[in-house]
Amino acid sequence: MVAEIVAILFLILDFNVVFHYMGQAAIWTAMIISVVSGVHYFGQFWSKLDPERLSNLT
């Protein structure tokens, strides 16, 4: 959440080239953090499923 706020702040302050590149880097950082968090959450959710129920799906 903090990474998104920092990215938006830098993009709002885009009156200087430095803020533009810092905003772009912050957006990419926020996106990478979000994807890693989503994969981690999905992995934890998937590990809690019952293996017997999973074998019945195929």
N, CA, C, O and CB atoms as a CASP TS submission, in Angstrom:
PFRMAT TS
TARGET T0000
AUTHOR 0000-0000-0000
METHOD Language model
MODEL 1
PARENT N/A
ATOM      1  N   MET     1       0.821  -1.190   0.000  1.00  0.00           N
ATOM      2  CA  MET     1       0.000   0.000   0.000  1.00  0.00           C
ATOM      3  C   MET     1       0.866   1.255   0.000  1.00  0.00           C
ATOM      4  O   MET     1       0.554   2.229  -0.684  1.00  0.00           O
ATOM      5  CB  MET     1      -0.935  -0.002   1.201  1.00  0.00           C
ATOM      6  N   VAL     2       1.935   1.229   0.755  1.00  0.00           N
ATOM      7  CA  VAL     2       2.817   2.388   0.820  1.00  0.00           C
ATOM      8  C   VAL     2       3.485   2.626  -0.523  1.00  0.00           C
ATOM      9  O   VAL     2       3.671   3.773  -0.928  1.00  0.00           O
ATOM     10  CB  VAL     2       3.874   2.202   1.911  1.00  0.00           C
ATOM     11  N   ALA     3       3.849   1.549  -1.220  1.00  0.00           N
ATOM     12  CA  ALA     3       4.503   1.705  -2.520  1.00  0.00           C
ATOM     13  C   ALA     3       3.579   2.398  -3.522  1.00  0.00           C
ATOM     14  O   ALA     3       4.037   3.211  -4.324  1.00  0.00           O
ATOM     15  CB  ALA     3       4.940   0.336  -3.065  1.00  0.00           C
ATOM     16  N   GLU     4       2.289   2.084  -3.482  1.00  0.00           N
ATOM     17  CA  GLU     4       1.346   2.734  -4.388  1.00  0.00           C
ATOM     18  C   GLU     4       1.201   4.216  -4.067  1.00  0.00           C
ATOM     19  O   GLU     4       1.125   5.048  -4.972  1.00  0.00           O
ATOM     20  CB  GLU     4      -0.016   2.048  -4.317  1.00  0.00           C
ATOM     21  N   ILE     5       1.162   4.544  -2.782  1.00  0.00           N
ATOM     22  CA  ILE     5       1.023   5.945  -2.379  1.00  0.00           C
ATOM     23  C   ILE     5       2.251   6.743  -2.796  1.00  0.00           C
ATOM     24  O   ILE     5       2.126   7.865  -3.288  1.00  0.00           O
ATOM     25  CB  ILE     5       0.807   6.055  -0.858  1.00  0.00           C
ATOM     26  N   VAL     6       3.429   6.175  -2.602  1.00  0.00           N
ATOM     27  CA  VAL     6       4.664   6.856  -3.010  1.00  0.00           C
ATOM     28  C   VAL     6       4.688   7.049  -4.518  1.00  0.00           C
ATOM     29  O   VAL     6       5.081   8.111  -4.999  1.00  0.00           O
ATOM     30  CB  VAL     6       5.905   6.058  -2.557  1.00  0.00           C
ATOM     31  N   ALA     7       4.269   6.031  -5.271  1.00  0.00           N
ATOM     32  CA  ALA     7       4.251   6.137  -6.726  1.00  0.00           C
ATOM     33  C   ALA     7       3.310   7.245  -7.184  1.00  0.00           C
ATOM     34  O   ALA     7       3.664   8.033  -8.060  1.00  0.00           O
ATOM     35  CB  ALA     7       3.839   4.806  -7.350  1.00  0.00           C
ATOM     36  N   ILE     8       2.132   7.310  -6.608  1.00  0.00           N
ATOM     37  CA  ILE     8       1.170   8.348  -6.989  1.00  0.00           C
ATOM     38  C   ILE     8       1.693   9.725  -6.618  1.00  0.00           C
ATOM     39  O   ILE     8       1.534  10.680  -7.378  1.00  0.00           O
ATOM     40  CB  ILE     8      -0.190   8.102  -6.318  1.00  0.00           C
ATOM     41  N   LEU     9       2.319   9.831  -5.445  1.00  0.00           N
ATOM     42  CA  LEU     9       2.887  11.106  -5.027  1.00  0.00           C
ATOM     43  C   LEU     9       3.953  11.582  -6.011  1.00  0.00           C
ATOM     44  O   LEU     9       3.949  12.749  -6.404  1.00  0.00           O
ATOM     45  CB  LEU     9       3.481  10.987  -3.624  1.00  0.00           C
ATOM     46  N   PHE    10       4.857  10.703  -6.410  1.00  0.00           N
ATOM     47  CA  PHE    10       5.892  11.085  -7.358  1.00  0.00           C
ATOM     48  C   PHE    10       5.302  11.443  -8.725  1.00  0.00           C
ATOM     49  O   PHE    10       5.798  12.349  -9.394  1.00  0.00           O
ATOM     50  CB  PHE    10       6.904   9.959  -7.506  1.00  0.00           C
ATOM     51  N   LEU    11       4.259  10.744  -9.136  1.00  0.00           N
ATOM     52  CA  LEU    11       3.662  11.056 -10.432  1.00  0.00           C
ATOM     53  C   LEU    11       2.869  12.361 -10.389  1.00  0.00           C
ATOM     54  O   LEU    11       2.770  13.051 -11.404  1.00  0.00           O
ATOM     55  CB  LEU    11       2.758   9.915 -10.881  1.00  0.00           C
ATOM     56  N   ILE    12       2.310  12.708  -9.244  1.00  0.00           N
ATOM     57  CA  ILE    12       1.646  14.009  -9.106  1.00  0.00           C
ATOM     58  C   ILE    12       2.681  15.128  -9.145  1.00  0.00           C
ATOM     59  O   ILE    12       2.429  16.196  -9.703  1.00  0.00           O
ATOM     60  CB  ILE    12       0.828  14.076  -7.789  1.00  0.00           C
ATOM     61  N   LEU    13       3.845  14.878  -8.551  1.00  0.00           N
ATOM     62  CA  LEU    13       4.919  15.878  -8.531  1.00  0.00           C
ATOM     63  C   LEU    13       5.767  15.831  -9.807  1.00  0.00           C
ATOM     64  O   LEU    13       6.952  16.162  -9.768  1.00  0.00           O
ATOM     65  CB  LEU    13       5.814  15.663  -7.306  1.00  0.00           C
ATOM     66  N   ASP    14       5.195  15.439 -10.901  1.00  0.00           N
ATOM     67  CA  ASP    14       5.916  15.201 -12.153  1.00  0.00           C
ATOM     68  C   ASP    14       6.252  16.507 -12.877  1.00  0.00           C
ATOM     69  O   ASP    14       6.092  16.592 -14.095  1.00  0.00           O
ATOM     70  CB  ASP    14       5.092  14.300 -13.069  1.00  0.00           C
ATOM     71  N   PHE    15       6.706  17.507 -12.159  1.00  0.00           N
ATOM     72  CA  PHE    15       7.105  18.757 -12.806  1.00  0.00           C
ATOM     73  C   PHE    15       8.588  18.730 -13.157  1.00  0.00           C
ATOM     74  O   PHE    15       9.088  19.639 -13.819  1.00  0.00           O
ATOM     75  CB  PHE    15       6.796  19.958 -11.897  1.00  0.00           C
ATOM     76  N   ASN    16       9.284  17.701 -12.721  1.00  0.00           N
ATOM     77  CA  ASN    16      10.708  17.579 -12.953  1.00  0.00           C
ATOM     78  C   ASN    16      10.987  16.191 -13.522  1.00  0.00           C
ATOM     79  O   ASN    16      10.269  15.240 -13.213  1.00  0.00           O
ATOM     80  CB  ASN    16      11.513  17.825 -11.646  1.00  0.00           C
ATOM     81  N   VAL    17      12.008  16.070 -14.337  1.00  0.00           N
ATOM     82  CA  VAL    17      12.340  14.781 -14.940  1.00  0.00           C
ATOM     83  C   VAL    17      12.679  13.743 -13.872  1.00  0.00           C
ATOM     84  O   VAL    17      12.366  12.563 -14.027  1.00  0.00           O
ATOM     85  CB  VAL    17      13.512  14.935 -15.913  1.00  0.00           C
ATOM     86  N   VAL    18      13.313  14.180 -12.801  1.00  0.00           N
ATOM     87  CA  VAL    18      13.698  13.256 -11.736  1.00  0.00           C
ATOM     88  C   VAL    18      12.460  12.622 -11.106  1.00  0.00           C
ATOM     89  O   VAL    18      12.433  11.414 -10.871  1.00  0.00           O
ATOM     90  CB  VAL    18      14.531  13.985 -10.662  1.00  0.00           C
ATOM     91  N   PHE    19      11.441  13.425 -10.833  1.00  0.00           N
ATOM     92  CA  PHE    19      10.214  12.875 -10.254  1.00  0.00           C
ATOM     93  C   PHE    19       9.510  11.930 -11.220  1.00  0.00           C
ATOM     94  O   PHE    19       8.890  10.956 -10.796  1.00  0.00           O
ATOM     95  CB  PHE    19       9.269  14.003  -9.852  1.00  0.00           C
ATOM     96  N   HIS    20       9.604  12.213 -12.516  1.00  0.00           N
ATOM     97  CA  HIS    20       8.992  11.331 -13.508  1.00  0.00           C
ATOM     98  C   HIS    20       9.619   9.940 -13.437  1.00  0.00           C
ATOM     99  O   HIS    20       8.907   8.938 -13.379  1.00  0.00           O
ATOM    100  CB  HIS    20       9.145  11.920 -14.928  1.00  0.00           C
ATOM    101  N   TYR    21      10.938   9.881 -13.443  1.00  0.00           N
ATOM    102  CA  TYR    21      11.610   8.581 -13.397  1.00  0.00           C
ATOM    103  C   TYR    21      11.439   7.896 -12.039  1.00  0.00           C
ATOM    104  O   TYR    21      11.338   6.671 -11.967  1.00  0.00           O
ATOM    105  CB  TYR    21      13.095   8.749 -13.709  1.00  0.00           C
ATOM    106  N   MET    22      11.408   8.676 -10.979  1.00  0.00           N
ATOM    107  CA  MET    22      11.160   8.088  -9.660  1.00  0.00           C
ATOM    108  C   MET    22       9.736   7.532  -9.590  1.00  0.00           C
ATOM    109  O   MET    22       9.510   6.477  -8.997  1.00  0.00           O
ATOM    110  CB  MET    22      11.385   9.139  -8.540  1.00  0.00           C
ATOM    111  N   GLY    23       8.785   8.232 -10.189  1.00  0.00           N
ATOM    112  CA  GLY    23       7.409   7.745 -10.231  1.00  0.00           C
ATOM    113  C   GLY    23       7.275   6.478 -11.037  1.00  0.00           C
ATOM    114  O   GLY    23       6.566   5.553 -10.640  1.00  0.00           O
ATOM    115  N   GLN    24       7.961   6.429 -12.184  1.00  0.00           N
ATOM    116  CA  GLN    24       7.932   5.221 -13.008  1.00  0.00           C
ATOM    117  C   GLN    24       8.531   4.034 -12.251  1.00  0.00           C
ATOM    118  O   GLN    24       7.978   2.935 -12.275  1.00  0.00           O
ATOM    119  CB  GLN    24       8.695   5.452 -14.326  1.00  0.00           C
ATOM    120  N   ALA    25       9.652   4.259 -11.587  1.00  0.00           N
ATOM    121  CA  ALA    25      10.286   3.187 -10.813  1.00  0.00           C
ATOM    122  C   ALA    25       9.386   2.750  -9.660  1.00  0.00           C
ATOM    123  O   ALA    25       9.305   1.560  -9.352  1.00  0.00           O
ATOM    124  CB  ALA    25      11.655   3.645 -10.273  1.00  0.00           C
ATOM    125  N   ALA    26       8.717   3.696  -9.027  1.00  0.00           N
ATOM    126  CA  ALA    26       7.825   3.354  -7.915  1.00  0.00           C
ATOM    127  C   ALA    26       6.612   2.566  -8.395  1.00  0.00           C
ATOM    128  O   ALA    26       6.152   1.654  -7.709  1.00  0.00           O
ATOM    129  CB  ALA    26       7.367   4.622  -7.192  1.00  0.00           C
ATOM    130  N   ILE    27       6.092   2.915  -9.572  1.00  0.00           N
ATOM    131  CA  ILE    27       4.961   2.150 -10.142  1.00  0.00           C
ATOM    132  C   ILE    27       5.375   0.707 -10.407  1.00  0.00           C
ATOM    133  O   ILE    27       4.648  -0.225 -10.063  1.00  0.00           O
ATOM    134  CB  ILE    27       4.456   2.806 -11.459  1.00  0.00           C
ATOM    135  N   TRP    28       6.548   0.523 -11.020  1.00  0.00           N
ATOM    136  CA  TRP    28       7.037  -0.837 -11.293  1.00  0.00           C
ATOM    137  C   TRP    28       7.286  -1.599  -9.997  1.00  0.00           C
ATOM    138  O   TRP    28       6.975  -2.787  -9.908  1.00  0.00           O
ATOM    139  CB  TRP    28       8.329  -0.788 -12.129  1.00  0.00           C
ATOM    140  N   THR    29       7.840  -0.928  -8.998  1.00  0.00           N
ATOM    141  CA  THR    29       8.074  -1.573  -7.706  1.00  0.00           C
ATOM    142  C   THR    29       6.760  -2.003  -7.063  1.00  0.00           C
ATOM    143  O   THR    29       6.657  -3.112  -6.540  1.00  0.00           O
ATOM    144  CB  THR    29       8.835  -0.628  -6.767  1.00  0.00           C
ATOM    145  N   ALA    30       5.764  -1.134  -7.102  1.00  0.00           N
ATOM    146  CA  ALA    30       4.458  -1.466  -6.530  1.00  0.00           C
ATOM    147  C   ALA    30       3.828  -2.638  -7.269  1.00  0.00           C
ATOM    148  O   ALA    30       3.209  -3.502  -6.647  1.00  0.00           O
ATOM    149  CB  ALA    30       3.524  -0.249  -6.575  1.00  0.00           C
ATOM    150  N   MET    31       3.979  -2.674  -8.597  1.00  0.00           N
ATOM    151  CA  MET    31       3.412  -3.768  -9.368  1.00  0.00           C
ATOM    152  C   MET    31       4.092  -5.093  -9.026  1.00  0.00           C
ATOM    153  O   MET    31       3.422  -6.114  -8.866  1.00  0.00           O
ATOM    154  CB  MET    31       3.536  -3.480 -10.861  1.00  0.00           C
ATOM    155  N   ILE    32       5.413  -5.076  -8.916  1.00  0.00           N
ATOM    156  CA  ILE    32       6.146  -6.306  -8.588  1.00  0.00           C
ATOM    157  C   ILE    32       5.779  -6.793  -7.194  1.00  0.00           C
ATOM    158  O   ILE    32       5.579  -7.990  -6.990  1.00  0.00           O
ATOM    159  CB  ILE    32       7.666  -6.075  -8.684  1.00  0.00           C
ATOM    160  N   ILE    33       5.689  -5.884  -6.239  1.00  0.00           N
ATOM    161  CA  ILE    33       5.291  -6.262  -4.888  1.00  0.00           C
ATOM    162  C   ILE    33       3.886  -6.866  -4.885  1.00  0.00           C
ATOM    163  O   ILE    33       3.637  -7.846  -4.183  1.00  0.00           O
ATOM    164  CB  ILE    33       5.348  -5.045  -3.952  1.00  0.00           C
ATOM    165  N   SER    34       2.972  -6.291  -5.661  1.00  0.00           N
ATOM    166  CA  SER    34       1.596  -6.802  -5.720  1.00  0.00           C
ATOM    167  C   SER    34       1.546  -8.199  -6.328  1.00  0.00           C
ATOM    168  O   SER    34       0.826  -9.064  -5.830  1.00  0.00           O
ATOM    169  CB  SER    34       0.709  -5.852  -6.530  1.00  0.00           C
ATOM    170  N   VAL    35       2.298  -8.426  -7.390  1.00  0.00           N
ATOM    171  CA  VAL    35       2.294  -9.747  -8.034  1.00  0.00           C
ATOM    172  C   VAL    35       2.904 -10.794  -7.104  1.00  0.00           C
ATOM    173  O   VAL    35       2.359 -11.889  -6.962  1.00  0.00           O
ATOM    174  CB  VAL    35       3.070  -9.704  -9.376  1.00  0.00           C
ATOM    175  N   VAL    36       4.024 -10.468  -6.474  1.00  0.00           N
ATOM    176  CA  VAL    36       4.656 -11.409  -5.543  1.00  0.00           C
ATOM    177  C   VAL    36       3.716 -11.723  -4.378  1.00  0.00           C
ATOM    178  O   VAL    36       3.609 -12.874  -3.955  1.00  0.00           O
ATOM    179  CB  VAL    36       5.992 -10.834  -5.013  1.00  0.00           C
ATOM    180  N   SER    37       3.041 -10.705  -3.867  1.00  0.00           N
ATOM    181  CA  SER    37       2.101 -10.913  -2.775  1.00  0.00           C
ATOM    182  C   SER    37       0.938 -11.807  -3.212  1.00  0.00           C
ATOM    183  O   SER    37       0.516 -12.690  -2.465  1.00  0.00           O
ATOM    184  CB  SER    37       1.574  -9.568  -2.267  1.00  0.00           C
ATOM    185  N   GLY    38       0.429 -11.577  -4.411  1.00  0.00           N
ATOM    186  CA  GLY    38      -0.670 -12.404  -4.918  1.00  0.00           C
ATOM    187  C   GLY    38      -0.266 -13.852  -5.104  1.00  0.00           C
ATOM    188  O   GLY    38      -1.032 -14.755  -4.767  1.00  0.00           O
ATOM    189  N   VAL    39       0.934 -14.091  -5.639  1.00  0.00           N
ATOM    190  CA  VAL    39       1.420 -15.462  -5.820  1.00  0.00           C
ATOM    191  C   VAL    39       1.613 -16.130  -4.470  1.00  0.00           C
ATOM    192  O   VAL    39       1.275 -17.303  -4.308  1.00  0.00           O
ATOM    193  CB  VAL    39       2.742 -15.476  -6.618  1.00  0.00           C
ATOM    194  N   HIS    40       2.142 -15.411  -3.511  1.00  0.00           N
ATOM    195  CA  HIS    40       2.333 -15.960  -2.167  1.00  0.00           C
ATOM    196  C   HIS    40       0.986 -16.313  -1.533  1.00  0.00           C
ATOM    197  O   HIS    40       0.839 -17.381  -0.938  1.00  0.00           O
ATOM    198  CB  HIS    40       3.097 -14.957  -1.277  1.00  0.00           C
ATOM    199  N   TYR    41       0.008 -15.419  -1.660  1.00  0.00           N
ATOM    200  CA  TYR    41      -1.318 -15.667  -1.106  1.00  0.00           C
ATOM    201  C   TYR    41      -1.954 -16.889  -1.753  1.00  0.00           C
ATOM    202  O   TYR    41      -2.537 -17.725  -1.063  1.00  0.00           O
ATOM    203  CB  TYR    41      -2.215 -14.442  -1.293  1.00  0.00           C
ATOM    204  N   PHE    42      -1.846 -16.998  -3.086  1.00  0.00           N
ATOM    205  CA  PHE    42      -2.422 -18.136  -3.785  1.00  0.00           C
ATOM    206  C   PHE    42      -1.745 -19.436  -3.365  1.00  0.00           C
ATOM    207  O   PHE    42      -2.408 -20.459  -3.197  1.00  0.00           O
ATOM    208  CB  PHE    42      -2.308 -17.945  -5.296  1.00  0.00           C
ATOM    209  N   GLY    43      -0.427 -19.397  -3.197  1.00  0.00           N
ATOM    210  CA  GLY    43       0.289 -20.595  -2.765  1.00  0.00           C
ATOM    211  C   GLY    43      -0.136 -21.043  -1.385  1.00  0.00           C
ATOM    212  O   GLY    43      -0.293 -22.240  -1.144  1.00  0.00           O
ATOM    213  N   GLN    44      -0.325 -20.106  -0.476  1.00  0.00           N
ATOM    214  CA  GLN    44      -0.782 -20.475   0.867  1.00  0.00           C
ATOM    215  C   GLN    44      -2.207 -21.017   0.828  1.00  0.00           C
ATOM    216  O   GLN    44      -2.528 -21.976   1.530  1.00  0.00           O
ATOM    217  CB  GLN    44      -0.703 -19.267   1.814  1.00  0.00           C
ATOM    218  N   PHE    45      -3.063 -20.402   0.007  1.00  0.00           N
ATOM    219  CA  PHE    45      -4.441 -20.882  -0.109  1.00  0.00           C
ATOM    220  C   PHE    45      -4.460 -22.285  -0.698  1.00  0.00           C
ATOM    221  O   PHE    45      -5.173 -23.159  -0.204  1.00  0.00           O
ATOM    222  CB  PHE    45      -5.283 -19.924  -0.979  1.00  0.00           C
ATOM    223  N   TRP    46      -3.677 -22.504  -1.753  1.00  0.00           N
ATOM    224  CA  TRP    46      -3.673 -23.788  -2.446  1.00  0.00           C
ATOM    225  C   TRP    46      -3.139 -24.894  -1.534  1.00  0.00           C
ATOM    226  O   TRP    46      -3.588 -26.037  -1.620  1.00  0.00           O
ATOM    227  CB  TRP    46      -2.831 -23.702  -3.728  1.00  0.00           C
ATOM    228  N   SER    47      -2.185 -24.561  -0.663  1.00  0.00           N
ATOM    229  CA  SER    47      -1.617 -25.584   0.224  1.00  0.00           C
ATOM    230  C   SER    47      -2.599 -26.012   1.307  1.00  0.00           C
ATOM    231  O   SER    47      -2.426 -27.078   1.898  1.00  0.00           O
ATOM    232  CB  SER    47      -0.339 -25.067   0.870  1.00  0.00           C
ATOM    233  N   LYS    48      -3.617 -25.217   1.580  1.00  0.00           N
ATOM    234  CA  LYS    48      -4.591 -25.572   2.607  1.00  0.00           C
ATOM    235  C   LYS    48      -5.739 -26.430   2.063  1.00  0.00           C
ATOM    236  O   LYS    48      -6.553 -26.937   2.835  1.00  0.00           O
ATOM    237  CB  LYS    48      -5.149 -24.314   3.236  1.00  0.00           C
ATOM    238  N   LEU    49      -5.806 -26.591   0.753  1.00  0.00           N
ATOM    239  CA  LEU    49      -6.867 -27.415   0.186  1.00  0.00           C
ATOM    240  C   LEU    49      -6.622 -28.884   0.500  1.00  0.00           C
ATOM    241  O   LEU    49      -5.480 -29.320   0.647  1.00  0.00           O
ATOM    242  CB  LEU    49      -6.966 -27.203  -1.332  1.00  0.00           C
ATOM    243  N   ASP    50      -7.681 -29.617   0.597  1.00  0.00           N
ATOM    244  CA  ASP    50      -7.613 -31.043   0.897  1.00  0.00           C
ATOM    245  C   ASP    50      -7.102 -31.799  -0.334  1.00  0.00           C
ATOM    246  O   ASP    50      -7.714 -31.687  -1.397  1.00  0.00           O
ATOM    247  CB  ASP    50      -9.007 -31.582   1.339  1.00  0.00           C
ATOM    248  N   PRO    51      -6.003 -32.566  -0.237  1.00  0.00           N
ATOM    249  CA  PRO    51      -5.479 -33.288  -1.405  1.00  0.00           C
ATOM    250  C   PRO    51      -6.461 -34.318  -1.957  1.00  0.00           C
ATOM    251  O   PRO    51      -6.467 -34.590  -3.158  1.00  0.00           O
ATOM    252  CB  PRO    51      -4.182 -33.978  -1.042  1.00  0.00           C
ATOM    253  N   GLU    52      -7.284 -34.888  -1.089  1.00  0.00           N
ATOM    254  CA  GLU    52      -8.253 -35.887  -1.558  1.00  0.00           C
ATOM    255  C   GLU    52      -9.297 -35.228  -2.454  1.00  0.00           C
ATOM    256  O   GLU    52      -9.714 -35.808  -3.457  1.00  0.00           O
ATOM    257  CB  GLU    52      -8.941 -36.591  -0.360  1.00  0.00           C
ATOM    258  N   ARG    53      -9.718 -34.021  -2.094  1.00  0.00           N
ATOM    259  CA  ARG    53     -10.688 -33.297  -2.897  1.00  0.00           C
ATOM    260  C   ARG    53     -10.084 -32.897  -4.242  1.00  0.00           C
ATOM    261  O   ARG    53     -10.774 -32.887  -5.261  1.00  0.00           O
ATOM    262  CB  ARG    53     -11.185 -32.061  -2.145  1.00  0.00           C
ATOM    263  N   LEU    54      -8.798 -32.568  -4.236  1.00  0.00           N
ATOM    264  CA  LEU    54      -8.132 -32.176  -5.473  1.00  0.00           C
ATOM    265  C   LEU    54      -8.030 -33.355  -6.433  1.00  0.00           C
ATOM    266  O   LEU    54      -8.154 -33.167  -7.643  1.00  0.00           O
ATOM    267  CB  LEU    54      -6.740 -31.615  -5.175  1.00  0.00           C
ATOM    268  N   SER    55      -7.810 -34.559  -5.929  1.00  0.00           N
ATOM    269  CA  SER    55      -7.680 -35.725  -6.805  1.00  0.00           C
ATOM    270  C   SER    55      -9.029 -36.068  -7.441  1.00  0.00           C
ATOM    271  O   SER    55      -9.051 -36.670  -8.514  1.00  0.00           O
ATOM    272  CB  SER    55      -7.134 -36.940  -6.015  1.00  0.00           C
ATOM    273  N   ASN    56     -10.133 -35.713  -6.828  1.00  0.00           N
ATOM    274  CA  ASN    56     -11.455 -35.985  -7.403  1.00  0.00           C
ATOM    275  C   ASN    56     -11.791 -35.036  -8.552  1.00  0.00           C
ATOM    276  O   ASN    56     -12.688 -35.324  -9.343  1.00  0.00           O
ATOM    277  CB  ASN    56     -12.524 -35.880  -6.324  1.00  0.00           C
ATOM    278  N   LEU    57     -11.093 -33.925  -8.653  1.00  0.00           N
ATOM    279  CA  LEU    57     -11.364 -32.963  -9.717  1.00  0.00           C
ATOM    280  C   LEU    57     -10.854 -33.432 -11.072  1.00  0.00           C
ATOM    281  O   LEU    57     -11.378 -33.018 -12.106  1.00  0.00           O
ATOM    282  CB  LEU    57     -10.743 -31.632  -9.378  1.00  0.00           C
ATOM    283  N   THR    58      -9.841 -34.288 -11.079  1.00  0.00           N
ATOM    284  CA  THR    58      -9.267 -34.724 -12.365  1.00  0.00           C
ATOM    285  C   THR    58      -9.771 -36.058 -12.789  1.00  0.00           C
ATOM    286  O   THR    58      -9.383 -36.559 -13.844  1.00  0.00           O
ATOM    287  CB  THR    58      -7.776 -34.770 -12.292  1.00  0.00           C
TER
END
